[in-house]
Amino acid sequence: MLFTSAQFIFLYLPIVLAGFFLIGSFSRPLAAAWLTLGSLFFYGYWDAKYVVLLLISISMNYSLGYFLQTSSDKRRKGMVLALGVSANLLLLGYYKYTNFIVANVAAMTGLDWTIDQIVLPLGISFFTFTQIAFLVDAKRGEARELNPIHYALFVTYFPHLIAGPILHHKQMMPQFGRAETYSPTLENIVVGLTIFLIGLFKKLVLADEVAPYATAVFEAAAAGKPLSFQEGWIGALSYTLQLYFDFSGYSDMAIGLSRLFGIQLPINFNSPYKAFSIIDFWRRWHITLSTFLRDYLYISLGGSRRGERRRYLNLFLTMLLGGIWHGAGWTFVVWGALHGAYLIVNHGWRAVCARWRIEPKGPLWAAACWLLTFIAVVLAWVYFRAPSIGAAHAVLGAMANPWLAVAAPALAPSKAWLLCALLLAIALSMPNTQEFMASFRPGWEFRGQGTQPGWWRWRPQGTFALYVGGLGAAVVLTSIWSTQTIREFLYFQF
């Protein structure tokens, strides 16, 4: 079931929301159980048999977490944590990487070794990482609540279950325990619907409209068809913008849906294409994943505590593993390695500037930093999107040759360039969702920017009602006129 589907918006959501508040008026535990069951139904709507897998994962991790929270034996707690993390990674590895490993071993050894294709359960990376974080926090004494219903809801909570954000126990458990969570408020309903509609607009009107250009180029590259210089750049830029508006749109929808229930999810995006460095980009892009990789991988590897060389190695390994987390393919390995190398260069440059007291500044320097960062991100996205290394090199090869033209181009460039320019202008010049909604705390621990709202900041007034209504009208018209019938989110496959 997709957030963009009519059965979700007009059937599932009203039933679950009304039941939650109706039951919550006389029993908060039963309301939490109702929302848990509703979330399991949401997940099982895709494939019911994987609900069993999800419940087994929840039961195992809750049991291990219970021991980690109640035991005083440090040695046994260390062993249990290692067991829990290993079990989660083995589960993720089986479903996500078995086919990839078998195919590569067969190719390297020449063995005729094949197995049936293993179907990847939706959202397995997200609910696995969420529970690994819970186990580590339980070992550290940062996760203390033992309510099994709240834990099950924490993992299955439908707004985040399929494509994140990655949640932490300390973020969600206090909210599940608050009495006010179980009573509807006009502010939560209005703010939640507004954020949801902004995300829906990003997905249906922006991301899905530019998607065909990216698809045409990368499919042509995979089929071995020649690409022109223009087509290479159109494909790369189209996907760069499609991915941003698709994933940030999903995250907005998740935040908005959760706000309807009086629960705030963490912010996942903060205008990443406005970044002036790769370091800044990773503080803005997929923030919950970046935080997870920093807190539970980079720091565990030693962080910056063992000298500069080890720090750079840890950065590279963290991004390499982050790439592998995204998918079982060499393209994701290369994407992660590229960003690891980018971060090493960025940190190295900062170290040089600090040592020699170099303070580059000025608008031209800022523009150059932005352009270099953006191009580096775009080039890496080519590997992220391409179905193979060969297809990625075909697109990059076309992008690198301005004199390259083909007799029968795969697409007409004029409309594509115009659409890419428009979407990039929106991403760079307009306030993002949390800035737009800053007066009403749109995300967990969001503090806003500035004390007085700007003229563009949302307020419960007629002007903004017309603005949001216009977004809704655009969504409806796009849904009617669009020839696309399936509007899956890109991150569902991860």
Phi, psi and omega in degrees: 000127182261149176299336183273355186277151180295322181293331176287310187291320189256352182234295185300306186299311179300321181294312182294318181294313180296318179297322180299312183283327177296311179292323181296339180291341178231346179203109179291318177301319179292325178294319177296321178294320178300315180292326176296313179297320177298322179292320177296321176297317178303316180290317183289344178300329177287308179199108189298330185294337181278352172297323178298316178300316180298318180293322176297316179298316179297314181298315181298311184290325177296317180297315179294319178295323178300316179296316182297329180278334187254340183278150176250001181275103185297323182293314180293325178296321177297319179293318180294320178298315179299320178297315182295314180296318180297317180297318178296316180292325177294319177298313178297317181296321181298309185286328189264331191236354183300310180299321179296315181294314181299315181297320182286322176296317179297320180291323182282328184261343183081006180285148176272074186244112179224152174224163177296148179297127179269123181282130181279118177298139180300136173070012185297325179295322184286313181286337175289313180295323177302318183281330173297316177300321178298315181297316179296317179295324177296319178296323181281351183084015182266347177244116190239338185286140185245008181294115184293327179293317179295323179294315178299320178292320178306318182278317189271350187317113196298327180301328183255350196298321189276319185218032176085187006291161176289125186259158174242146182306316184292338179283323192260320188300316177299327180289323177294335182270350182283137179295324184292340177300329187266012176237127182290146174231150180297321180299313180298319181294313183292313180296317180298315179294324179296312180296319178299318182292323176299315178296320178297320177296315178303316184289303190281321186269326184260298185298311185290336180282332179268346184303318182302330180290318176295316181299316182299317183289313184288329174291322177297318179296318180294329180276358178083014179280145180291146179238146176274169177303315180298316182296321178301312181289323177298316179299314182293315180291321179299316180291322177305316181280323176301312183299317181296308184289333176290308185285319177291328175296316176300315181298320176298316179298319178298315180296317180295316178299317181296323180296330176302327180270006179078018183240133183256127176266158178289151176291138182249342182222143178220068179048061185297333180280002171268001185293145179255005176200163177294324176301314179294322179302315182283351169274349184246332185266131176043061191301321182292326176290316179302318179295317179299312181298322179291311188284326188248352178237300182301311180293322178296330177285349180123347179055230180253018187277351186240031177098167185294317182297315179293325178299314180294322177296318179296320176300314182295314180296322179298313181289326177297314178292327174297323176295316179296325177301326184290333181179157180269086180189152181294335177297323178287328176297314180296318179301314179295319179295321178299313181291329173298316178294318177304313182295322178299313179297317181297312179294322178297318178297319178296323179294320178297315180298321180292320182292318184262010177053044176272128180233075179294135180202174182112159184296324180293319178295318179297318179296320179294319178297316179298313184297316180298317179297313183296315180297319179299319178295316180299314180299320179292324179298335178301316177293321181299323184272326188294142179286346180204164177298320180298318179295320178299316180294327178296317179293314180296323177298319177294321180294333185273353186238094183293346179266002184278126176220156180234155184291322182235084183298152183285339181206159176277124192280337190301307181295323181296314178299317181297316180294317179297318180297319180295314181293322178294322177297321177297314182296327186268330190255336185265151175295145177282178188298316182290330175290318180297322183258019190300333182290350184233030174043077187287348181214167182299128181062016177286130184252355179078175181232114181088160183266333181250137180291139175286170181297337183268354185281135188297138175219155180285072181229165183300322180300316182284332174296320177294320179299309181294323176299324176296320176299317179298318178297320178297320178298314181296314181295320178296319179297325181286317187274335186293144176272354180282135180252334180247123184238057181289150177278143183299323186279359175298332183282355182259000000 
